[in-house]
């Protein structure tokens, strides 16, 4: 049995979604991380997910690949690592073992929180860089476009560290993000932006 089959036999889509910071509510519904989703529109079945809003779909490996911008093989490796799966053991044996998380639970929660906020902000910056790009050299630069240009590489680097780096580097990064208040500021920024979008939508509807 190969790595893909082994991972899919042990980890459900919902387990992976919750492990990587998605809040799953009633009916196995969650806000889709792949578009600007204010009400839960992603259904998490045991073997696959489907978003009624943007049409995103896939299995547990596809979900992880999209969340962290990985290839399917890298996503399967990440799942095996994060859930303590030995790719050389059959799924029955792997399922019986309790996952050996390399992180203490408290740090794991903090890291997931930081990574979720960084990913949300990264998606917002990517959207702004396209949506608010100047059409001609004479156009006045939109503040959101400027923010995207200034912050994208830095936020991408931080996200990569929390996704791929060794434990020591991840601990230092989470500590830095919390001590200087950056995660709190980014969360407020995201909430403020969401409110602005909602207010604009209501104005347009009205």
C-alpha positions as CSV (number, residue, x, y, z in Angstrom):
1,X,0.0,0.0,0.0
2,X,1.5,3.4,-1.0
3,X,1.7,6.6,1.0
4,X,-1.4,8.1,-0.5
5,X,-3.6,5.1,0.3
6,X,-2.1,4.8,3.8
7,X,-2.8,8.4,4.7
8,X,-6.3,8.4,3.3
9,X,-7.1,5.2,5.2
10,X,-6.2,6.8,8.5
11,X,-7.0,10.5,8.3
12,X,-10.5,11.8,7.5
13,X,-11.1,15.1,5.7
14,X,-12.7,16.5,8.9
15,X,-9.7,15.5,11.1
16,X,-7.3,17.2,8.8
17,X,-9.4,20.3,8.4
18,X,-9.7,20.7,12.2
19,X,-6.0,19.9,12.8
20,X,-5.1,22.7,10.3
21,X,-7.3,25.3,12.0
22,X,-10.7,25.2,10.2
23,X,-13.7,25.5,12.5
24,X,-16.2,22.8,11.6
25,X,-19.8,23.3,12.7
26,X,-23.1,21.5,12.5
27,X,-23.6,19.3,9.5
28,X,-19.8,19.1,9.0
29,X,-19.9,22.6,7.4
30,X,-17.0,25.1,7.5
31,X,-16.1,28.4,6.0
32,X,-14.2,27.7,2.8
33,X,-10.5,28.9,3.1
34,X,-10.2,29.1,-0.7
35,X,-12.5,32.1,-1.2
36,X,-13.9,35.0,0.8
37,X,-16.5,32.9,2.7
38,X,-18.5,34.6,5.5
39,X,-21.0,31.8,6.0
40,X,-20.0,28.1,6.0
41,X,-20.3,26.7,2.5
42,X,-17.8,23.9,2.6
43,X,-19.1,20.4,3.3
44,X,-16.5,18.0,4.9
45,X,-17.4,14.4,4.2
46,X,-15.3,11.6,5.5
47,X,-13.6,11.0,2.2
48,X,-13.9,14.3,0.4
49,X,-14.8,18.0,0.7
50,X,-16.9,20.1,-1.5
51,X,-17.5,23.9,-1.4
52,X,-21.0,25.0,-2.6
53,X,-19.6,28.5,-3.0
54,X,-16.6,28.2,-5.2
55,X,-16.8,24.5,-6.3
56,X,-13.5,23.5,-4.7
57,X,-13.4,19.8,-4.1
58,X,-10.9,16.9,-3.3
59,X,-9.9,14.3,-0.8
60,X,-7.9,14.8,2.4
61,X,-4.6,15.1,0.4
62,X,-6.1,17.6,-2.0
63,X,-7.4,19.7,0.9
64,X,-3.9,19.8,2.6
65,X,-2.2,20.5,-0.8
66,X,-4.5,23.5,-1.4
67,X,-4.2,24.8,2.2
68,X,-0.4,24.9,2.1
69,X,0.2,25.3,-1.6
70,X,1.9,21.8,-1.8
71,X,2.1,19.1,-4.4
72,X,-0.1,16.1,-3.6
73,X,3.0,14.1,-2.6
74,X,4.3,16.8,-0.3
75,X,0.8,17.1,1.2
76,X,0.7,13.3,1.8
77,X,4.1,13.5,3.5
78,X,2.9,16.4,5.7
79,X,-0.2,14.5,6.8
80,X,1.9,11.4,7.6
81,X,4.3,13.5,9.6
82,X,1.6,15.6,11.4
83,X,-0.6,12.5,12.3
84,X,2.3,10.2,13.2
85,X,1.6,7.8,10.4
86,X,4.4,5.3,9.4
87,X,4.1,5.0,5.6
88,X,5.7,1.5,5.8
89,X,3.0,0.1,8.1
90,X,-0.5,-1.0,7.0
91,X,-3.4,1.3,7.9
92,X,-4.8,-1.0,10.6
93,X,-1.5,-0.8,12.5
94,X,-1.3,3.0,11.9
95,X,-4.9,3.6,12.9
96,X,-4.3,1.7,16.2
97,X,-1.4,3.9,17.2
98,X,-2.2,7.2,18.7
99,X,-0.7,10.1,16.7
100,X,2.7,11.1,18.0
101,X,2.4,14.9,17.7
102,X,5.9,16.5,17.8
103,X,4.4,19.5,19.6
104,X,2.9,20.1,23.0
105,X,-0.8,20.7,22.8
106,X,-0.6,24.3,24.0
107,X,2.0,25.2,21.4
108,X,0.2,23.3,18.7
109,X,-2.9,25.4,19.2
110,X,-0.9,28.6,19.2
111,X,0.9,27.5,16.0
112,X,-2.3,26.6,14.2
113,X,-3.8,29.9,15.2
114,X,-0.8,31.9,13.8
115,X,-0.7,29.8,10.6
116,X,-4.4,30.3,10.0
117,X,-4.2,34.1,10.5
118,X,-1.1,34.3,8.3
119,X,-2.8,32.2,5.5
120,X,-5.9,34.4,5.6
121,X,-3.9,37.5,5.4
122,X,-1.7,36.1,2.6
123,X,-4.9,35.3,0.5
124,X,-6.1,38.8,1.2
125,X,-2.8,40.3,0.0
126,X,-2.8,38.2,-3.1
127,X,-6.3,39.3,-3.9
128,X,-5.5,43.0,-3.3
129,X,-2.4,42.8,-5.5
130,X,-4.5,41.8,-8.5
131,X,-7.7,43.7,-7.8
132,X,-6.1,47.0,-7.0
133,X,-3.2,47.0,-9.4
134,X,-2.9,50.3,-11.3
135,X,-4.1,50.1,-14.9
136,X,-1.7,52.8,-16.1
137,X,1.6,54.3,-14.8
138,X,-0.2,57.5,-14.1
139,X,-2.8,56.0,-11.7
140,X,-2.6,56.8,-8.0
141,X,-1.6,53.7,-6.2
142,X,-4.3,52.2,-4.0
143,X,-3.2,51.8,-0.3
144,X,-4.2,48.1,-0.5
145,X,-2.0,47.5,-3.5
146,X,0.9,49.1,-1.8
147,X,0.4,47.0,1.4
148,X,0.3,43.9,-0.7
149,X,3.5,44.8,-2.5
150,X,5.2,45.5,0.8
151,X,4.0,42.6,2.9
152,X,3.5,39.6,0.5
153,X,7.1,38.2,0.6
154,X,7.4,38.6,4.3
155,X,4.1,37.0,5.1
156,X,4.8,34.2,2.6
157,X,8.2,33.5,4.4
158,X,6.5,33.4,7.8
159,X,3.9,31.0,6.5
160,X,6.6,28.8,5.0
161,X,8.5,28.6,8.3
162,X,5.3,27.5,10.2
163,X,4.6,24.9,7.5
164,X,8.0,23.4,6.7
165,X,10.7,24.5,9.2
166,X,12.1,22.4,12.0
167,X,10.3,22.6,15.4
168,X,12.9,25.0,16.9
169,X,12.4,27.6,14.1
170,X,8.6,27.3,14.4
171,X,8.6,27.8,18.2
172,X,10.8,31.0,17.8
173,X,8.5,32.3,15.0
174,X,5.3,31.8,17.0
175,X,6.9,33.4,20.0
176,X,8.0,36.4,18.0
177,X,4.6,36.8,16.3
178,X,2.8,36.8,19.7
179,X,5.3,38.9,21.7
180,X,5.3,41.8,19.2
181,X,1.5,41.6,18.8
182,X,1.7,41.0,15.1
183,X,-0.9,38.2,15.1
184,X,-3.4,40.3,17.1
185,X,-2.9,43.2,14.7
186,X,-3.4,41.0,11.6
187,X,-6.5,39.5,13.1
188,X,-7.9,43.0,13.7
189,X,-7.0,43.9,10.1
190,X,-8.8,40.9,8.7
191,X,-11.9,41.6,10.9
192,X,-12.0,45.2,9.9
193,X,-11.6,44.3,6.2
194,X,-14.5,41.7,6.5
195,X,-16.7,44.4,8.0
196,X,-15.8,46.9,5.3
197,X,-16.7,44.3,2.6
198,X,-20.0,43.5,4.4
199,X,-20.9,47.2,4.7
200,X,-20.1,47.7,1.0
201,X,-22.2,44.7,0.0
202,X,-25.1,46.0,2.0
203,X,-24.8,49.4,0.4
204,X,-24.7,47.9,-3.1
205,X,-27.8,45.8,-2.3
206,X,-29.6,48.7,-0.8
